[in-house]
Amino acid sequence: MGSCTSREKWGEIEDLVKNSCRAIQFNKRDSDSIVKVFHRYSPHFHLSEQQLKEALKEIELPFNNECQKIYNLFLEHPKSCKFIERQNLADEYTSNDPLYSVKKLSTFGILLGEGKVQEKFHCLFFTYDIDASNNLSRWEIGVLLADVLEIVLEIIPEIGKIIHTDRSNDIDEYKNTLAMMKKNFLEYFKFLILEDKLREITSEQFVEIMMQDDLKFMVEHSELRIFIKRNHEKCRLLSLELAKDDTAQSEMRKAKNRRSRRTLMMPLEPVKVTETPGQ
C-alpha cells in the first residue's frame, strides 16, 4: 500500500475525503427532502443537467464549477442502468447520452444529508423499491448494496481528488485499496441482511435488520470505510470459508450452518454509530 500503509497516514486521507463532501452542502439539508426532490424532477431513473439544476435550485444547493465536477461522477449511460433493463424502459430513451443517476444521487443524499439513522434506512429502502411493493427482492438488495459501496469506496474518494488536487496520488492509492475490498463485503452485507433465508424483505424487516450493530453504520460513509479497512482480511478469509461451505457440504448440512453464519460474522468488529446532524 506504500504511503498509505500507516494508520496515521490513512486517517489523514480519510479526514480529507470525508470533509471534501461538504463542498456540495448536502450536510445542510434533510436527506429525505433531497431524495424527494431528485425523484420529483426525474421521469424515470435519470436527470438531465437542466433537471438537476432545477432540483438543486429548489432545495437551495449550489451548482458551481466545482460542484458540477462532483455531480458528473454520477453520470451514466441510461441503457447500461440495471433498472432500465429490468423495467423494460430502454425505449423511453431516444438517446444514450450520459445522464445523472437518480438512485445514486439519492443514495448520496441519504449518506451525507441530515436525519436519524432509522429514517435514513427507511429512505434507502424506498429509493430501491422500484415497483412500490413495500418489498425489496434479493436482486434489488444486491443493486442497493453495490451502489452504496461504489459511492462510499470509489465516488467519494474521487470527490477528495477534486477538492484536494495536490493529494491526488495519495487518494488514488487509498481508493484503489478500498475498491479491491468491495466484492467480499458486498456478499458479506447481503448475507447479513437476508441470511440465505429470505427471497425478499419488507420495509419493516429491512429497517429492523439494518439497525443492528453489525449493519447500522452503513449510512455513515466514513464509518463504513473504517469498518472495511479494519476488517478486510477477516472478511476475505470468512468469504473463502463460506464459499467452501457452499461447494463441499450437503444441502442439509449447509442449511444447518446457514443458521449459525451470523455468529461466524461476529469476529468482524462493528463501528459504533452516533447520531450526527449531517456528513
C-alpha positions in Angstrom: 0.0 0.0 0.0 3.0 2.3 0.0 2.5 5.7 1.5 -1.0 4.8 2.9 0.2 1.9 5.0 0.5 3.7 8.3 -2.6 4.2 10.4 -1.8 7.9 10.8 -1.5 8.4 7.0 -4.7 6.5 6.4 -6.5 8.6 9.0 -5.2 11.8 7.4 -6.5 10.8 3.9 -9.8 9.6 5.4 -10.3 13.0 7.0 -9.6 14.8 3.7 -12.0 12.6 1.8 -14.8 12.9 4.4 -14.5 16.7 4.6 -14.4 17.1 0.8 -18.1 16.1 0.6 -19.1 19.3 2.3 -18.5 21.2 -0.9 -21.9 20.3 -2.2 -23.6 21.1 1.1 -25.9 18.1 1.4 -25.0 18.1 5.1 -27.1 21.2 5.4 -30.3 19.6 4.1 -32.6 16.8 5.3 -31.8 13.6 3.4 -35.4 12.8 2.9 -36.0 16.2 1.2 -33.0 15.7 -1.1 -34.4 12.3 -2.2 -37.9 13.5 -2.8 -36.8 16.5 -4.9 -34.5 14.4 -7.1 -37.3 11.9 -7.8 -39.8 14.6 -8.4 -37.7 16.0 -11.3 -37.0 12.6 -12.8 -39.4 10.9 -15.2 -37.7 7.6 -14.7 -34.3 6.9 -13.3 -32.2 9.8 -14.6 -31.9 13.6 -14.6 -30.7 15.8 -17.4 -28.3 18.6 -16.4 -31.2 21.1 -16.6 -33.4 19.0 -14.4 -30.5 18.6 -11.9 -30.0 22.4 -11.8 -33.8 22.9 -11.2 -33.8 20.3 -8.4 -30.8 21.9 -6.7 -32.3 25.3 -7.0 -35.5 24.2 -5.3 -33.5 23.0 -2.2 -31.1 25.9 -2.5 -27.9 24.0 -3.2 -25.0 25.2 -5.3 -24.1 24.1 -8.9 -20.8 25.9 -9.4 -17.9 24.5 -11.5 -16.5 22.5 -8.5 -19.9 21.1 -7.7 -20.5 20.2 -11.3 -17.3 18.1 -11.4 -18.7 16.3 -8.3 -22.1 15.7 -9.8 -20.5 14.4 -13.0 -19.2 11.4 -11.1 -22.9 10.3 -11.1 -23.3 10.3 -14.8 -24.1 7.1 -16.6 -25.4 5.8 -19.9 -29.1 5.1 -19.3 -29.2 1.9 -21.3 -26.5 0.5 -19.1 -28.6 1.1 -16.0 -29.8 -2.1 -14.3 -33.2 -0.7 -13.5 -33.8 0.4 -17.1 -33.2 -3.1 -18.4 -35.2 -4.7 -15.5 -38.3 -2.4 -16.2 -38.0 -2.7 -20.0 -37.7 1.1 -20.2 -34.9 1.3 -22.8 -37.3 2.6 -25.5 -38.2 5.6 -23.3 -34.7 7.0 -24.0 -34.2 8.3 -27.5 -30.5 8.9 -26.8 -27.9 7.1 -24.8 -26.1 10.3 -23.9 -24.9 10.3 -20.2 -27.5 11.4 -17.6 -27.3 11.7 -13.8 -28.4 8.6 -11.9 -31.3 9.5 -9.6 -30.8 6.3 -7.5 -27.1 7.0 -6.8 -27.6 10.7 -6.2 -30.5 9.9 -3.8 -28.2 7.4 -2.0 -25.5 10.0 -1.9 -28.0 12.4 -0.3 -29.0 9.8 2.3 -25.4 9.2 3.2 -24.5 12.9 3.5 -27.7 14.6 4.5 -29.2 15.3 7.9 -31.5 12.7 9.5 -31.8 10.0 12.1 -30.2 6.7 11.1 -33.5 4.8 11.2 -35.1 7.4 8.9 -32.2 7.1 6.5 -32.7 3.4 6.2 -36.5 3.9 5.5 -35.5 6.4 2.8 -32.9 4.0 1.4 -35.4 1.2 1.2 -38.0 3.2 -0.7 -35.3 4.5 -3.1 -34.7 1.0 -4.3 -38.3 -0.3 -4.1 -38.8 0.4 -7.8 -42.2 -1.2 -8.1 -43.6 0.3 -4.8 -44.4 -3.1 -3.5 -43.0 -2.5 0.0 -40.7 -5.4 -0.7 -37.1 -5.5 -1.8 -36.1 -8.6 -3.8 -32.7 -10.2 -3.5 -31.8 -8.5 -6.8 -32.9 -5.1 -5.6 -30.9 -5.5 -2.4 -27.8 -6.5 -4.4 -28.2 -3.3 -6.5 -28.7 -1.2 -3.4 -25.5 -2.6 -1.8 -23.5 -2.3 -4.9 -24.5 1.3 -5.3 -23.7 2.1 -1.6 -20.3 0.5 -1.8 -19.5 2.2 -5.2 -20.4 5.6 -3.7 -18.6 5.1 -0.4 -15.4 3.3 -1.7 -15.0 4.9 -5.2 -17.0 8.0 -5.9 -16.5 9.8 -2.5 -12.7 9.3 -2.7 -12.9 10.9 -6.3 -14.5 13.9 -4.7 -11.5 14.1 -2.4 -9.3 14.3 -5.5 -11.4 17.1 -7.0 -11.1 19.2 -3.8 -7.5 18.3 -2.9 -5.8 18.1 -6.3 -2.4 18.2 -4.6 -3.1 14.9 -2.8 -4.4 13.0 -5.9 -1.8 10.3 -5.8 -2.3 9.5 -2.1 -6.1 9.5 -2.5 -5.8 7.2 -5.6 -3.8 4.7 -3.6 -6.4 4.9 -0.8 -9.3 4.5 -3.2 -7.7 1.6 -5.1 -7.1 -0.3 -1.8 -10.7 0.1 -0.8 -12.1 -0.8 -4.2 -10.2 -4.1 -4.1 -12.1 -5.0 -0.9 -15.6 -4.3 -2.4 -16.6 -7.7 -3.7 -16.1 -9.6 -0.4 -18.1 -7.0 1.5 -20.9 -6.9 -1.0 -21.5 -10.6 -0.3 -20.9 -10.2 3.4 -23.6 -7.4 3.8 -26.0 -9.3 1.5 -25.8 -12.3 3.7 -26.3 -10.3 6.9 -29.5 -8.8 5.5 -31.0 -11.9 4.1 -29.1 -14.8 5.8 -29.8 -17.1 2.8 -33.4 -17.5 4.1 -35.3 -14.6 2.5 -36.2 -14.1 -1.1 -37.5 -10.6 -0.4 -37.8 -8.3 2.6 -40.4 -5.7 3.7 -39.5 -2.2 4.7 -40.2 -3.0 8.4 -37.9 -6.1 8.2 -35.2 -4.1 6.4 -35.1 -1.3 8.9 -35.1 -3.7 11.9 -32.2 -5.7 10.4 -30.2 -2.6 9.4 -30.5 -1.1 12.9 -28.5 -4.0 14.3 -24.9 -3.1 15.4 -23.3 -5.0 12.6 -25.1 -3.0 9.9 -26.2 0.3 11.5 -23.1 2.2 10.3 -23.9 1.6 6.6 -25.4 5.0 6.2 -22.4 6.7 7.8 -19.9 6.8 4.9 -16.7 7.4 6.9 -17.6 4.7 9.5 -18.3 2.3 6.7 -14.9 2.8 5.1 -13.2 2.5 8.6 -15.1 -0.8 9.1 -14.0 -2.2 5.7 -10.4 -1.1 6.2 -10.3 -2.7 9.7 -12.0 -6.0 8.8 -11.0 -6.7 5.2 -8.6 -9.6 5.9 -11.1 -11.2 8.2 -13.8 -10.8 5.7 -11.7 -12.3 2.9 -10.9 -15.4 4.9 -14.6 -15.7 6.0 -15.7 -15.4 2.4 -13.3 -18.3 1.5 -14.7 -20.4 4.3 -18.3 -19.7 3.3 -17.6 -20.5 -0.3 -16.0 -23.8 0.7 -19.1 -24.5 2.8 -21.4 -24.0 -0.2 -19.4 -26.3 -2.5 -18.4 -29.1 -0.2 -21.4 -29.8 2.0 -24.8 -31.4 1.6 -27.9 -29.2 1.5 -28.9 -30.3 4.9 -25.5 -29.5 6.4 -25.5 -26.2 4.6 -28.9 -25.3 5.9 -27.8 -26.0 9.5 -24.6 -23.9 9.0 -26.5 -21.0 7.5 -28.5 -20.6 10.7 -25.2 -20.0 12.5 -23.4 -17.9 10.0 -24.4 -14.6 11.6 -22.4 -15.8 14.6 -19.5 -16.5 12.4 -19.6 -12.9 11.1 -19.3 -11.5 14.6 -15.4 -11.5 14.7 -15.7 -8.6 12.3 -15.6 -5.6 14.6 -18.5 -3.2 14.1 -18.2 0.6 14.2 -20.2 2.5 16.8 -22.6 4.9 15.3 -23.6 8.2 16.9 -26.3 10.5 15.5 -24.8 13.4 13.6 -26.5 16.4 12.0 -25.1 15.7 8.6 -22.0 14.4 6.8 
